[in-house]
Amino acid sequence: MTKANSGDRQWKKRDAPQNSEVTRILGCVPFFPLSVPGIVFALFLLAIPAASQTPAGEEIGLRMISVRTEVEAANVLREIQSGQSFEAMAKAHSTDASGKDGGFLGLFRPGDLKADLQRAVVGLMPGQISPVTRVGGEFLIIQRLTAEEANWILPYHSGLDAFQDGRYEEAARDFLQSLPYAEKLVPVDSRLEDNLHGLAEAYRLQKKYTEAEPLYRRYLAVHWGGPKVPEVLDRFSALLALSYFRDSQFLEARKKFEEAVDAAPLGEGIYAAMSTILFKAQLIAESEALMDRAVQRFPNSKDVRYRTAELYRSGSKVRKALEIFEQIIQMKTPEDSDPEASRLQQSIIYQKIGSIRADLVEFDDAAAAYTKALEFTPGSVGARLGLGYVDLQQGRAADGLAEYHRAIAADPKSAPAYFGIADANLRMGRFSEAVAAAEKVLELDPRYRQAHYLTATALARMGKTGESDKEFEIFRQAEAEARSQTDHIRDISVFNQEATAKMTEGHAEEAVQMLQKAIETFPDSATAFLNLGAAQSKLGQHKAAAETFQKMLTQNVSDSFLVSWSLAREYQAIGDTEVSRRHEVVYLQNVDLALREALEASLD
């Protein structure tokens, strides 16, 4: 399919179960072609399934999970009854070809099924799940779809087929037909999101931006937690666009953003995602304030507190981070939580506490925290690495070496563990062992610069001056490259700060000239382009601003959601509504992608 830019979602059709497989198990062929995909919703991709016309009569929609043993079937059924999604369990466990499609088989007349399956299916009410049923040598679990889901899934699948074939008008018609049924599905979930996004994409690819935009906004509202989400994101983008301009407009944008957040019901995830983006834009105070709001909104959420603690730690407020991590440890675990996941969570929190304690040179407390983490997850490599580090810092090289070897036993490909072994051996005067371990580090991770320094040190102490000098030179070159990159980023930042300061002081034309010079000097600087466009916009030079933002796309400087957001507003100011709406649609796509990526990103 075509793309507006690299931020666009990509959709792809999945393979479907074959009729012969279904016929063998169920004794009949379903009442629509099974060349349909599963219902799949992924973090950074969003799939659009597809369908035919809704059959009438006594046909019912079915999903199936097939496994080889009765014990496994019983375990799967128990997981579903405890709240796991039938579709997810089908994808994870079903041996049938339909498993990758969440077990969806199609529509059937109960009377056409095999007798043993008739007994299992006929008694099922819409939405119910059968007990384990044996058919031949396989054990099946069957789910009967509700009428709403059956009516939704067929036109939805048909829309995907049309979409993948480039028949976008037909795809839009099918998605529009399925949408009312998606809206009735309970609970509201990725199926409605997929339907909205599929319809929006089908309209976009027909260049029907007026129809596409409200659908994208609805999709964002459903996925990120409330009807006010699009408005919050608009104000969020306005704040980011002015992040270098700490003037009255910036202050007004911040106020409007905070008011929008306070007035809107939002999901947990969007707080963390926006906070991460703000942090990386150097809006540290705004990032922290946003997560403090999230804690107030979701006081019982461990995840919100965890992300808040990580934020404070990244901002060097380690005591505040430590306080929040210790609060999480004291929070009650919900009764319906997965015990294994809960143990892992507790272990990770204790490791975070241990790491902070170690940074604060509180080694005894750090060791206690790492030891506690191992009580929850005895095989934790992170906890072993932490204990090894504490031992080395307290002069117990042999104990540290033992911990690092335990880490290697748990993960033979851990470069940090091998580096710890090299460090411990160096401290113990075992220079050849240190060199061997450092070589293993570089084998696993050639970018591990400190391994070259450690190797050089060990070789020097062994009297191998020539080899040592070579390793020192490799280390110095790697360090110089790292410093050069850091200096490059700092120089760009200084240029931007000086130019935007001129703007704030009222020297607008001088600020524009400085930013133009910054682009000449640093043609890869997205911030210089964004700030130049913002400055031009502030001066009412909307055509020039649009040209600046457009260059970011044509020269492949950046396709950030802020570029499309800015272009939409500049073309609106110029009076070109159609082009403005096109960029607005791309912005809505890309801000969703940016939020998803931010949830997965590290703040380091």
C-alpha positions as CSV (number, residue, x, y, z in Angstrom):
1,M,0.0,0.0,0.0
2,T,1.0,3.6,-0.4
3,K,2.3,5.7,2.5
4,A,2.0,9.4,3.3
5,N,5.4,9.2,4.9
6,S,7.4,6.7,7.0
7,G,5.2,7.3,10.0
8,D,2.2,5.7,8.3
9,R,0.8,2.5,9.6
10,Q,1.3,-0.5,7.4
11,W,-1.4,-3.2,7.1
12,K,-1.0,-6.7,5.9
13,K,-3.2,-9.7,5.3
14,R,-2.6,-12.8,7.2
15,D,-2.9,-16.3,5.9
16,A,-6.2,-18.1,6.6
17,P,-7.2,-21.6,7.7
18,Q,-7.8,-24.0,4.8
19,N,-11.2,-25.4,4.0
20,S,-9.8,-29.0,4.0
21,E,-8.6,-28.6,7.6
22,V,-11.9,-27.3,8.8
23,T,-13.8,-29.9,6.9
24,R,-11.7,-32.7,8.4
25,I,-12.5,-31.5,12.0
26,L,-16.0,-30.1,11.7
27,G,-17.4,-32.2,9.0
28,C,-18.5,-29.3,6.8
29,V,-17.4,-26.3,4.8
30,P,-18.3,-22.8,6.3
31,F,-20.7,-20.5,4.5
32,F,-18.1,-18.0,3.3
33,P,-14.7,-18.3,1.8
34,L,-12.0,-18.9,4.5
35,S,-9.4,-16.9,2.7
36,V,-9.7,-14.3,5.5
37,P,-7.2,-13.0,8.0
38,G,-7.2,-13.1,11.7
39,I,-8.1,-10.2,14.0
40,V,-4.7,-8.9,14.9
41,F,-3.8,-5.6,16.7
42,A,0.0,-5.0,17.1
43,L,2.1,-1.8,19.3
44,F,4.0,0.0,16.4
45,L,1.6,-2.1,13.3
46,L,-2.3,-2.1,13.1
47,A,-3.8,-5.0,10.8
48,I,-7.1,-4.5,9.0
49,P,-9.1,-7.7,8.6
50,A,-11.9,-8.3,6.0
51,A,-15.2,-10.0,5.0
52,S,-18.2,-10.9,2.8
53,Q,-21.9,-10.3,3.3
54,T,-23.6,-11.3,6.5
55,P,-25.5,-14.6,5.9
56,A,-29.0,-15.0,7.2
57,G,-30.9,-17.9,8.7
58,E,-29.5,-20.2,11.4
59,E,-25.8,-19.8,10.7
60,I,-23.6,-19.2,13.6
61,G,-20.1,-17.9,13.9
62,L,-17.5,-20.1,15.5
63,R,-14.0,-19.9,16.9
64,M,-11.9,-23.0,17.8
65,I,-8.8,-24.0,19.7
66,S,-7.4,-27.4,18.9
67,V,-4.7,-29.0,21.1
68,R,-3.2,-32.5,21.3
69,T,-3.8,-33.5,24.9
70,E,-6.7,-33.3,27.2
71,V,-4.5,-31.8,30.0
72,E,-3.4,-29.0,27.8
73,A,-7.0,-28.4,26.7
74,A,-8.1,-28.2,30.3
75,N,-5.4,-25.7,31.1
76,V,-6.2,-23.5,28.1
77,L,-9.9,-23.6,29.1
78,R,-9.1,-22.6,32.6
79,E,-7.0,-19.7,31.4
80,I,-9.9,-18.5,29.3
81,Q,-12.4,-18.8,32.1
82,S,-10.0,-16.8,34.3
83,G,-10.2,-13.9,31.9
84,Q,-7.7,-14.6,29.1
85,S,-8.8,-13.8,25.6
86,F,-10.0,-16.7,23.5
87,E,-8.3,-15.2,20.5
88,A,-5.0,-14.8,22.3
89,M,-5.1,-18.3,23.6
90,A,-5.9,-19.7,20.1
91,K,-2.9,-17.8,18.7
92,A,-0.7,-19.1,21.5
93,H,-1.8,-22.7,21.7
94,S,-4.0,-23.9,18.8
95,T,-2.4,-26.4,16.4
96,D,-5.1,-25.7,13.8
97,A,-4.3,-23.4,11.0
98,S,-7.0,-21.0,12.3
99,G,-5.0,-20.4,15.4
100,K,-3.1,-17.5,13.9
101,D,-6.5,-15.9,13.2
102,G,-7.6,-16.2,16.8
103,G,-9.3,-19.4,16.0
104,F,-12.0,-17.9,13.7
105,L,-13.5,-20.5,11.4
106,G,-16.5,-18.9,9.7
107,L,-20.3,-19.3,9.7
108,F,-22.0,-22.7,10.0
109,R,-25.4,-24.3,10.3
110,P,-25.3,-26.5,13.4
111,G,-27.0,-29.3,11.7
112,D,-24.2,-29.6,9.2
113,L,-21.6,-30.2,11.9
114,K,-20.4,-33.6,13.0
115,A,-22.7,-35.1,15.6
116,D,-20.3,-34.8,18.6
117,L,-19.7,-31.1,17.7
118,Q,-23.4,-30.5,17.2
119,R,-23.9,-31.5,20.9
120,A,-21.2,-29.1,22.0
121,V,-22.3,-26.2,19.8
122,V,-26.1,-26.4,19.8
123,G,-26.3,-25.9,23.6
124,L,-24.1,-22.8,23.5
125,M,-25.6,-19.4,23.9
126,P,-24.0,-16.5,21.9
127,G,-20.6,-15.6,23.5
128,Q,-20.4,-18.9,25.4
129,I,-17.5,-21.4,25.3
130,S,-17.9,-25.2,25.1
131,P,-16.2,-27.6,27.5
132,V,-13.3,-29.6,26.1
133,T,-14.6,-31.8,23.2
134,R,-12.6,-34.7,21.8
135,V,-12.8,-35.2,18.0
136,G,-10.5,-38.0,16.8
137,G,-7.1,-37.6,18.3
138,E,-7.6,-33.8,19.0
139,F,-9.2,-31.9,21.8
140,L,-11.2,-28.9,20.9
141,I,-12.6,-25.8,22.7
142,I,-15.3,-24.0,20.7
143,Q,-16.6,-20.5,21.1
144,R,-19.9,-19.3,19.6
145,L,-19.8,-15.7,18.5
146,T,-22.5,-13.2,19.4
147,A,-24.7,-12.0,16.6
148,E,-23.0,-8.6,16.8
149,E,-19.5,-10.1,16.4
150,A,-20.6,-12.4,13.6
151,N,-22.2,-9.5,11.7
152,W,-19.1,-7.4,12.3
153,I,-16.4,-9.9,11.4
154,L,-17.6,-10.8,7.9
155,P,-17.8,-7.3,6.3
156,Y,-14.6,-6.5,8.2
157,H,-12.7,-9.3,6.6
158,S,-14.2,-8.4,3.2
159,G,-12.9,-4.9,3.7
160,L,-9.4,-6.2,4.3
161,D,-9.5,-8.3,1.1
162,A,-10.6,-5.3,-0.9
163,F,-8.0,-3.1,0.9
164,Q,-5.1,-5.4,0.1
165,D,-6.2,-5.5,-3.5
166,G,-6.2,-1.7,-3.7
167,R,-10.0,-1.5,-4.0
168,Y,-10.2,1.3,-1.5
169,E,-13.7,2.4,-2.3
170,E,-15.0,-1.1,-1.8
171,A,-12.9,-1.5,1.4
172,A,-14.4,1.7,2.8
173,R,-17.9,0.5,2.0
174,D,-17.3,-2.8,3.8
175,F,-15.6,-1.2,6.8
176,L,-18.5,1.3,7.0
177,Q,-20.9,-1.7,7.0
178,S,-19.1,-3.4,9.9
179,L,-18.6,-0.3,12.0
180,P,-22.1,-0.2,13.7
181,Y,-21.5,-3.8,14.8
182,A,-18.0,-3.0,16.1
183,E,-19.5,-0.3,18.2
184,K,-21.8,-2.8,19.9
185,L,-19.1,-5.2,20.8
186,V,-18.5,-5.6,24.5
187,P,-16.0,-4.8,25.9
188,V,-14.8,-2.1,23.5
189,D,-11.4,-3.3,22.4
190,S,-9.0,-3.5,19.5
191,R,-11.7,-4.6,17.1
192,L,-13.4,-1.2,17.1
193,E,-10.0,0.4,16.9
194,D,-9.1,-1.7,13.9
195,N,-12.4,-0.9,12.2
196,L,-12.0,2.8,12.7
197,H,-8.5,2.8,11.5
198,G,-9.2,0.6,8.5
199,L,-12.0,2.9,7.4
200,A,-9.9,6.0,7.9
201,E,-7.0,4.5,5.9
202,A,-9.4,3.5,3.1
203,Y,-10.7,7.1,2.9
204,R,-7.1,8.5,3.1
205,L,-5.9,6.5,0.2
206,Q,-8.9,7.8,-1.8
207,K,-7.7,11.3,-0.8
208,K,-11.0,11.8,1.1
209,Y,-9.3,13.6,3.9
210,T,-12.5,15.2,5.2
211,E,-14.0,11.7,5.9
212,A,-10.7,10.3,7.2
213,E,-9.9,12.9,9.8
214,P,-12.8,12.4,12.2
215,L,-12.3,8.7,12.0
216,Y,-8.6,9.0,13.0
217,R,-9.7,11.2,15.9
218,R,-12.3,8.7,17.1
219,Y,-9.6,6.0,16.8
220,L,-7.2,8.0,19.0
221,A,-10.0,8.6,21.5
222,V,-10.9,4.9,21.8
223,H,-7.3,3.7,22.0
224,W,-5.8,6.3,24.4
225,G,-8.7,6.6,26.8
226,G,-11.4,9.2,26.2
227,P,-13.2,11.5,23.8
228,K,-11.0,14.5,24.7
229,V,-7.7,12.7,23.7
230,P,-7.4,14.4,20.3
231,E,-7.8,17.9,21.9
232,V,-5.2,17.0,24.5
233,L,-2.8,15.9,21.8
234,D,-3.4,19.1,19.8
235,R,-2.4,21.1,22.8
236,F,0.5,18.8,23.6
237,S,1.8,19.3,20.0
238,A,1.4,23.1,20.4
239,L,3.5,23.0,23.6
240,L,6.2,20.9,22.0
241,A,6.4,23.2,19.0
242,L,7.3,26.1,21.3
243,S,9.7,24.1,23.6
244,Y,12.7,26.4,22.8
245,F,10.6,29.6,23.0
246,R,10.1,30.2,26.7
247,D,8.0,33.3,26.0
248,S,4.4,34.3,26.7
249,Q,3.1,32.0,23.9
250,F,4.9,29.1,25.4
251,L,3.4,29.8,28.8
252,E,0.0,30.1,27.3
253,A,0.4,26.8,25.4
254,R,1.5,25.1,28.6
255,K,-1.5,26.4,30.5
256,K,-3.9,25.2,27.8
257,F,-2.2,21.8,27.8
258,E,-2.5,21.4,31.6
259,E,-6.1,22.6,31.5
260,A,-6.9,20.0,28.8
261,V,-5.3,17.2,30.7
262,D,-7.0,18.1,34.0
263,A,-10.4,18.2,32.2
264,A,-10.1,15.0,30.2
265,P,-10.4,11.4,31.1
266,L,-7.3,9.7,29.8
267,G,-5.8,6.2,29.8
268,E,-2.7,5.4,31.9
269,G,-0.5,4.9,28.9
270,I,-0.9,8.3,27.3
271,Y,0.4,10.0,30.4
272,A,3.6,8.0,30.3
273,A,3.9,8.4,26.6
274,M,3.5,12.2,26.6
275,S,5.8,12.5,29.6
276,T,8.6,10.6,27.8
277,I,8.3,12.8,24.8
278,L,8.3,16.0,26.9
279,F,11.3,14.7,28.8
280,K,13.3,14.1,25.6
281,A,12.3,17.6,24.4
282,Q,14.0,19.0,27.6
283,L,10.7,20.0,29.1
284,I,11.7,18.2,32.3
285,A,9.4,20.1,34.8
286,E,6.4,19.6,32.5
287,S,7.2,15.9,32.1
288,E,7.4,15.4,35.9
289,A,4.2,17.5,36.5
290,L,2.3,15.3,34.0
291,M,3.3,12.1,35.7
292,D,2.4,13.5,39.1
293,R,-1.0,14.1,37.7
294,A,-1.1,10.5,36.5
295,V,-0.3,9.3,40.0
296,Q,-3.2,11.4,41.4
297,R,-5.5,10.1,38.7
298,F,-4.5,6.4,39.1
299,P,-3.3,6.1,42.8
300,N,-3.5,2.3,42.8
301,S,-1.5,1.8,39.6
302,K,1.9,0.3,40.1
303,D,2.7,0.9,36.5
304,V,2.1,4.6,36.7
305,R,4.3,4.9,39.8
306,Y,7.0,2.8,38.2
307,R,7.1,5.1,35.2
308,T,7.1,8.2,37.4
309,A,10.0,6.8,39.4
310,E,12.0,6.1,36.2
311,L,11.3,9.6,35.1
312,Y,12.6,11.1,38.3
313,R,15.7,8.9,38.2
314,S,16.4,9.9,34.6
315,G,16.1,13.5,35.8
316,S,18.7,12.9,38.5
317,K,16.2,13.1,41.3
318,V,17.3,9.8,42.6
319,R,16.0,10.2,46.2
320,K,12.5,11.0,44.8
321,A,12.7,8.0,42.5
322,L,13.8,5.8,45.4
323,E,10.9,6.9,47.5
324,I,8.4,6.0,44.8
325,F,10.0,2.6,44.1
326,E,9.7,1.8,47.8
327,Q,6.1,2.9,47.8
328,I,5.4,0.4,45.0
329,I,6.9,-2.4,47.1
330,Q,4.3,-1.6,49.8
331,M,1.4,-1.6,47.4
332,K,-1.0,-4.5,47.5
333,T,-1.0,-6.9,44.6
334,P,-4.4,-7.4,43.0
335,E,-5.9,-10.8,43.8
336,D,-6.4,-11.6,40.1
337,S,-2.8,-10.9,39.2
338,D,-0.7,-13.6,37.5
339,P,1.6,-14.9,40.4
340,E,4.6,-15.3,38.1
341,A,4.2,-11.8,36.6
342,S,3.8,-10.4,40.1
343,R,7.1,-12.0,41.3
344,L,8.9,-10.7,38.3
345,Q,7.5,-7.2,39.0
346,Q,8.7,-7.3,42.6
347,S,12.1,-8.5,41.5
348,I,12.5,-5.7,39.0
349,I,11.5,-3.1,41.6
350,Y,14.0,-4.4,44.1
351,Q,16.7,-4.3,41.4
352,K,15.9,-0.7,40.7
353,I,16.2,0.1,44.4
354,G,19.5,-1.8,44.5
355,S,20.8,0.2,41.6
356,I,19.9,3.5,43.2
357,R,21.4,2.5,46.5
358,A,24.6,1.5,44.7
359,D,24.7,4.9,42.9
360,L,24.3,6.6,46.3
361,V,27.2,4.4,47.6
362,E,24.9,2.8,50.1
363,F,26.3,-0.6,49.3
364,D,24.9,-2.6,52.2
365,D,21.4,-1.5,51.4
366,A,22.0,-2.1,47.7
367,A,23.1,-5.7,48.4
368,A,20.0,-6.3,50.6
369,A,17.8,-5.1,47.7
370,Y,19.5,-7.3,45.1
371,T,19.3,-10.3,47.5
372,K,15.6,-9.6,47.9
373,A,15.1,-9.5,44.2
374,L,16.7,-13.0,43.9
375,E,14.1,-14.3,46.4
376,F,11.5,-13.5,43.8
377,T,13.4,-14.5,40.7
378,P,16.4,-16.8,41.6
379,G,17.6,-16.8,38.0
380,S,17.7,-13.0,37.6
381,V,20.8,-11.9,35.7
382,G,20.3,-8.3,36.6
383,A,20.3,-9.0,40.4
384,R,23.5,-11.1,40.0
385,L,25.2,-8.3,38.1
386,G,24.1,-5.9,40.8
387,L,25.5,-8.1,43.6
388,G,28.7,-8.6,41.7
389,Y,29.2,-4.8,41.3
390,V,28.6,-4.2,45.0
391,D,31.1,-6.9,45.9
392,L,33.7,-5.3,43.7
393,Q,33.1,-1.8,45.1
394,Q,33.5,-3.2,48.6
395,G,36.8,-4.9,47.7
396,R,35.4,-8.5,47.6
397,A,36.6,-9.3,44.1
398,A,36.4,-13.1,44.6
399,D,32.7,-12.8,45.7
400,G,32.0,-10.5,42.8
401,L,33.6,-13.0,40.4
402,A,31.4,-15.8,41.7
403,E,28.3,-13.6,41.2
404,Y,29.3,-12.8,37.6
405,H,29.8,-16.5,36.9
406,R,26.3,-17.2,38.2
407,A,25.0,-14.6,35.8
408,I,26.8,-16.3,33.0
409,A,25.3,-19.6,34.0
410,A,21.8,-17.9,33.6
411,D,22.7,-16.0,30.4
412,P,25.8,-17.2,28.5
413,K,25.5,-14.2,26.2
414,S,25.6,-11.5,28.8
415,A,28.3,-9.0,27.8
416,P,28.0,-7.1,31.1
417,A,28.6,-10.3,33.1
418,Y,31.7,-11.1,31.1
419,F,32.9,-7.6,31.7
420,G,32.4,-8.1,35.4
421,I,34.5,-11.3,35.2
422,A,37.2,-9.3,33.4
423,D,37.1,-6.6,36.0
424,A,37.2,-9.0,38.9
425,N,40.1,-10.9,37.4
426,L,42.0,-7.7,36.8
427,R,41.5,-6.6,40.4
428,M,42.8,-10.1,41.5
429,G,45.9,-9.8,39.4
430,R,44.7,-12.6,37.0
431,F,45.6,-10.6,33.9
432,S,45.4,-13.3,31.2
433,E,41.9,-14.3,32.5
434,A,40.9,-10.7,32.4
435,V,42.0,-10.4,28.8
436,A,40.1,-13.5,27.8
437,A,36.9,-12.3,29.4
438,A,37.2,-8.9,27.8
439,E,37.7,-10.5,24.4
440,K,34.5,-12.4,25.0
441,V,32.7,-9.0,25.8
442,L,33.8,-7.6,22.5
443,E,32.8,-10.7,20.7
444,L,29.3,-10.3,22.1
445,D,29.2,-6.5,21.8
446,P,31.9,-4.8,19.7
447,R,30.7,-1.4,20.8
448,Y,31.6,-2.1,24.5
449,R,34.3,0.6,24.7
450,Q,35.4,0.0,28.3
451,A,36.4,-3.6,27.3
452,H,39.2,-2.1,25.2
453,Y,40.4,0.0,28.1
454,L,40.3,-3.0,30.5
455,T,42.2,-5.2,28.0
456,A,44.8,-2.5,27.5
457,T,45.3,-2.2,31.3
458,A,45.7,-6.0,31.7
459,L,48.1,-6.3,28.8
460,A,50.2,-3.4,30.2
461,R,50.5,-5.1,33.5
462,M,51.5,-8.3,31.7
463,G,54.4,-6.3,30.1
464,K,52.8,-6.6,26.6
465,T,53.3,-2.9,25.8
466,G,52.8,-3.0,22.0
467,E,49.5,-4.9,22.3
468,S,48.4,-2.6,25.2
469,D,49.1,0.5,23.2
470,K,47.0,-0.8,20.3
471,E,44.0,-1.4,22.6
472,F,44.4,2.0,24.2
473,E,44.4,3.6,20.8
474,I,41.2,1.8,19.9
475,F,39.6,3.0,23.1
476,R,40.7,6.6,22.6
477,Q,39.3,6.6,19.0
478,A,36.0,5.2,20.3
479,E,35.8,7.8,23.1
480,A,36.7,10.6,20.6
481,E,33.8,9.5,18.3
482,A,31.4,9.4,21.2
483,R,32.5,12.9,22.4
484,S,32.2,14.2,18.8
485,Q,28.6,13.1,18.7
486,T,27.9,14.6,22.1
487,D,29.6,17.9,21.1
488,H,27.6,17.9,17.8
489,I,24.3,17.6,19.7
490,R,25.4,20.2,22.3
491,D,26.5,22.7,19.5
492,I,23.1,22.4,17.8
493,S,21.4,23.0,21.2
494,V,23.5,26.1,21.8
495,F,22.7,27.5,18.4
496,N,19.0,26.9,18.9
497,Q,19.0,28.4,22.4
498,E,20.8,31.5,21.3
499,A,18.5,32.0,18.3
500,T,15.3,31.5,20.2
501,A,16.5,33.8,23.0
502,K,16.9,36.5,20.4
503,M,13.3,35.9,19.3
504,T,12.1,36.1,22.9
505,E,14.0,39.4,23.3
506,G,12.2,40.9,20.4
507,H,15.0,40.5,17.7
508,A,12.9,38.4,15.4
509,E,14.7,38.9,12.1
510,E,18.0,38.3,13.8
511,A,16.7,35.1,15.3
512,V,15.5,33.9,11.8
513,Q,18.9,34.6,10.3
514,M,20.6,32.7,13.1
515,L,18.4,29.7,12.6
516,Q,19.0,29.8,8.9
517,K,22.7,29.8,9.7
518,A,22.2,26.9,12.1
519,I,20.6,24.9,9.2
520,E,23.5,25.7,6.9
521,T,25.9,24.5,9.6
522,F,23.8,21.5,10.8
523,P,21.7,20.5,7.8
524,D,20.6,17.3,9.7
525,S,19.2,19.3,12.7
526,A,15.4,18.7,13.0
527,T,15.2,21.2,15.9
528,A,16.8,24.0,13.8
529,F,14.2,23.5,11.0
530,L,11.3,23.3,13.5
531,N,12.5,26.4,15.3
532,L,13.0,28.3,12.1
533,G,9.5,27.4,10.9
534,A,8.0,28.3,14.3
535,A,9.8,31.7,14.2
536,Q,8.6,32.4,10.7
537,S,5.1,31.5,11.8
538,K,5.3,33.8,14.8
539,L,6.2,36.6,12.3
540,G,3.2,35.8,10.2
541,Q,5.4,34.4,7.4
542,H,3.2,31.4,7.0
543,K,4.2,30.6,3.4
544,A,7.9,30.6,4.3
545,A,7.1,28.5,7.4
546,A,5.3,25.9,5.3
547,E,8.3,25.8,2.9
548,T,10.6,25.2,5.9
549,F,8.6,22.4,7.3
550,Q,8.1,20.9,3.8
551,K,11.9,20.8,3.4
552,M,12.1,18.6,6.4
553,L,10.1,16.0,4.5
554,T,11.7,16.4,1.1
555,Q,15.2,16.4,2.5
556,N,14.4,13.5,4.8
557,V,15.4,15.5,7.9
558,S,12.5,14.3,9.9
559,D,8.9,13.0,9.5
560,S,8.0,13.7,13.2
561,F,4.4,14.3,14.0
562,L,5.3,17.9,14.8
563,V,6.2,18.4,11.1
564,S,2.8,17.4,9.8
565,W,1.1,19.2,12.8
566,S,2.9,22.4,11.8
567,L,2.3,22.0,8.1
568,A,-1.5,21.5,8.8
569,R,-1.6,24.8,10.7
570,E,0.5,26.8,8.3
571,Y,-1.6,25.8,5.3
572,Q,-4.7,26.6,7.3
573,A,-3.3,30.0,7.9
574,I,-2.5,30.4,4.2
575,G,-6.1,29.3,3.4
576,D,-5.4,26.0,1.7
577,T,-7.9,23.9,3.6
578,E,-7.5,20.7,1.5
579,V,-3.7,20.5,1.9
580,S,-4.0,21.4,5.6
581,R,-6.5,18.6,6.1
582,R,-4.1,16.1,4.4
583,H,-1.3,17.0,6.7
584,E,-3.7,16.9,9.7
585,V,-4.5,13.3,8.8
586,V,-0.8,12.4,8.6
587,Y,-0.3,14.1,11.9
588,L,-3.0,12.0,13.6
589,Q,-1.4,8.9,12.2
590,N,2.1,9.9,13.3
591,V,1.3,11.2,16.8
592,D,-0.3,7.8,17.6
593,L,2.9,6.0,16.4
594,A,5.1,8.4,18.4
595,L,3.1,7.7,21.6
596,R,3.4,4.0,21.0
597,E,7.1,4.2,20.5
598,A,7.5,6.5,23.6
599,L,5.9,3.8,25.8
600,E,8.6,1.4,24.7
601,A,11.4,3.8,24.9
602,S,14.0,4.3,27.6
603,L,14.5,7.7,29.1
604,D,18.3,7.2,29.5
